[in-house]
Amino acid sequence: MGERAGISGHPANMHIWWGRTPVSSTEVILKAAMLDDESSRVVPVQERLQEDLPDKSVTVFDPFAGFGGIPLAAQRLGIKSISVDLNPVAVMLNKAATEIPAQFAGVGPVHMQTDNSLGIGAQGLASDVEYYGQWMLQKAKERLRTLYPQQEGQDVQAWLWTRTVKCPNPACGCDIPLATSFVLCSKAGQELWADPYYAGKDLRFHIRSGPCPEEKLTNKFSSKGARFRCPACGTVTSDEFVKQSGCENKFGSAIMAVLLDNDGNRTFREPDDVQVKAASVSAPEDAPIGTIPNNAHWFSPPGFGLTEYADLFTARQMTMLLCFSDLLKEVQDKAASDALAAGLSPSGGHISQGGTGALAYGQAIGIYLAILVDMLADHHSTVCSWDPGSFRIRNTFRRQAIPMTWTYAEANPFADISGNYSALLNKLTETIAELPCGAVSKVYHGDAVAAEYPENVLICTELPYFKAIGYAHLSDYFYIWLRRSLQHIYPELFNQTVTSKEELSTVSQYYGEPPETAKDKYEAGLKQVCAKLYAAASNDYPALLIFEYRRDDEPSMQNGGRSHWYAITEAILSAGFTVSCVLPLWDKKEAEKGISARVLIVCRKGQERLSGATRRGFVSTFKRSFPERLPELLKNADPSDHRIIAMGCGMSIFSEYKAIINADGSKMSTRDALQIILQEIDEFFIDAYTEDNDPEGLRED
């Protein structure tokens, strides 16, 4: 059920987003829901994807839409969608992926001055983004030409830098390179490395050929902490000294090498004076504002004095990004003028109001190119590192964090190097051209806990996980650029300096809130959301709730403790839903290791329930029903899926009752029910998964 991002035209290529809901597998489960196929095996439904849907008038609703994976799947099926997200970056990406292409579906490219009704899907939009993106590139080259000079008559593709600090030895005072690696190229037979030396007290580097000696790989003294050895006197810094130097704004930087391209032959050279001077541009005063969270769990730079997002860019990188951001208004006006000449309406309103005329079209072009500025920011920061094996620059978000990077690579955005402007523009336009545009998509900014929900909709959403990544904090890296670029188009969406941090999760525990308090808020919010989902859900179709199942939660459940699976089960059942089944969606690497899996919880609204039972009666019925139902559900299922499917079977039986009454007259809790379910699951598999008692072929290897 997984899908691989990175292939040409994939929606994920438009922009980084964390916890992305896969489009292809979501399309399958939406189709299954509309065909009312509750098979425990979703894969067979893929064979039925070419069937006509019985009813396309239904609306899919997702209150946690993220970058728009579920609305995109709905568009592929030609179904209207309504989606909500609290994060402005996610809202903007969702609009760009679903809402805006649907507004301009079929419009031909306006820059060509041809019949603008000849477009297919979003291809006309993609063609215009390519054209105006190239126009913006030429303008930026003119304005930034002095910042990217040649060396030896060749274009510089990249500069490899190391941060520096003054040696704490008073008798030395040289700049110490804080270099985690001096290796420039590790390809066999082509090895190159930078060898630090001093001209007086000035730090310089020789480019050496051959494998780097082990003692020269780095001057980092230990794997833990910021301890570095001075090449001049041998003094080793303390971690505290380096941190204090950073906090006192005493970090420097030095170019270790420049990467040149001579007719396709890449080589490293020591920087000449022209390169040093070009990199010494003054820092712009109008950099976007935004403070990095002081949370070492995901953000280590603040511990070293880099407290603002602007601190993560060289002055040249910041100047370049500001130049492209400033050009967006010119691009928008030019595209709107061309759209008017091509026949688009002079009226029709603002794009934020659903406009489809020339003004809105120009704004749409500006939105996609603002996303391109975000893509540039990901590939042009001092968090980007150099891969000496592939001659590529790693982007900022290689993982869900912003680490402290001591040696970093600065790319030339106009050269043929990873992360260059033209390559990113091409990736963006390929993605736009493939967007489905199959139905109307409405995307709103709001808090799922507080927002008003539509009525009689097909619920499909990926609920926030118990221990989530701090998406809101991570997204501020991009938000500050989108805000600068698009606030004039969406003033309400970008009215805050940084994003709201009221997301439904437990990330507040990483910012000083007691873990139990964070869990209480999360569970209360999840209950509120599920109650609202129940009220909004259609009686005609199942509700599709995607969540995470973790095996390491089971001991907690068996002992009556709290877990994220308990939280979702309690929220679903207390809302009034009955559970039909739980199906694994193997989209995560962790699932391959058996640690966790994304799962689909198929729920029903308005199902008749049994009036009630005593605890003893329920346990007796459960022990009889569970082993009778489960073998049929497990037929042809992968053994790695058995436990998840069994959990769904147990939840389904429990949810058939309005209430189970304990001996003392109290109502059986969901926590108690989960204990019973897990006990029966263990007993079932102990009995069934043996060499001598495996009539259905259920035994796991």
HELIX and SHEET records of a PDB file:
HELIX    1   1 PRO A   11  MET A   14  5                                   4    
HELIX    2   2 VAL A   23  MET A   34  1                                  12    
HELIX    3   3 VAL A   43  ARG A   48  5                                   6    
HELIX    4   4 GLY A   69  ARG A   76  1                                   8    
HELIX    5   5 PRO A   88  ASN A   94  1                                   7    
HELIX    6   6 LYS A   95  GLU A   99  3                                   5    
HELIX    7   7 ILE A  100  GLN A  103  1                                   4    
HELIX    8   8 VAL A  110  MET A  112  5                                   3    
HELIX    9   9 GLN A  123  LEU A  144  1                                  22    
HELIX   10  10 ARG A  145  LEU A  147  5                                   3    
HELIX   11  11 GLU A  214  LYS A  216  5                                   3    
HELIX   12  12 ASP A  239  CYS A  247  1                                   9    
HELIX   13  13 ASP A  273  ALA A  279  1                                   7    
HELIX   14  14 PRO A  301  PHE A  304  5                                   4    
HELIX   15  15 TYR A  309  LEU A  312  5                                   4    
HELIX   16  16 ALA A  315  ALA A  341  1                                  27    
HELIX   17  17 ILE A  351  GLN A  353  5                                   3    
HELIX   18  18 ALA A  358  HIS A  379  1                                  22    
HELIX   19  19 TYR A  421  GLU A  434  1                                  14    
HELIX   20  20 TYR A  471  LEU A  486  1                                  16    
HELIX   21  21 VAL A  507  TYR A  511  5                                   5    
HELIX   22  22 PRO A  515  ALA A  536  1                                  22    
HELIX   23  23 ARG A  551  ASP A  553  5                                   3    
HELIX   24  24 GLU A  554  GLN A  558  1                                   5    
HELIX   25  25 HIS A  564  ALA A  575  1                                  12    
HELIX   26  26 LYS A  589  GLU A  592  1                                   4    
HELIX   27  27 ARG A  615  LEU A  634  1                                  20    
HELIX   28  28 PRO A  639  ASP A  641  5                                   3    
HELIX   29  29 HIS A  642  SER A  655  1                                  14    
HELIX   30  30 THR A  670  ALA A  688  1                                  19    
SHEET    1   A 7 SER A 441  HIS A 445  0                                        
SHEET    2   A 7 LYS A  80  ASP A  85  1                                        
SHEET    3   A 7 THR A  59  ASP A  62  1                                        
SHEET    4   A 7 LEU A 458  GLU A 462  1                                        
SHEET    5   A 7 ALA A 543  ARG A 550  1                                        
SHEET    6   A 7 SER A 596  ARG A 604 -1                                        
SHEET    7   A 7 THR A 578  LEU A 585 -1                                        
SHEET    1   B 4 ASP A 175  PRO A 177  0                                        
SHEET    2   B 4 VAL A 156  LYS A 166 -1                                        
SHEET    3   B 4 GLY A 252  ASN A 262 -1                                        
SHEET    4   B 4 ASN A 265  ARG A 269 -1                                        
SHEET    1   C 3 ASP A 175  PRO A 177  0                                        
SHEET    2   C 3 VAL A 156  LYS A 166 -1                                        
SHEET    3   C 3 THR A 407  ALA A 411 -1                                        
SHEET    1   D 3 VAL A 183  CYS A 185  0                                        
SHEET    2   D 3 LEU A 192  ALA A 199 -1                                        
SHEET    3   D 3 ASP A 202  SER A 209 -1                                        
SHEET    1   E 2 TRP A 386  ASP A 387  0                                        
SHEET    2   E 2 ARG A 392  ILE A 393 -1                                        
SHEET    1   F 2 ALA A 613  THR A 614  0                                        
SHEET    2   F 2 ILE A 660  ILE A 661  1                                        
END                                                                             
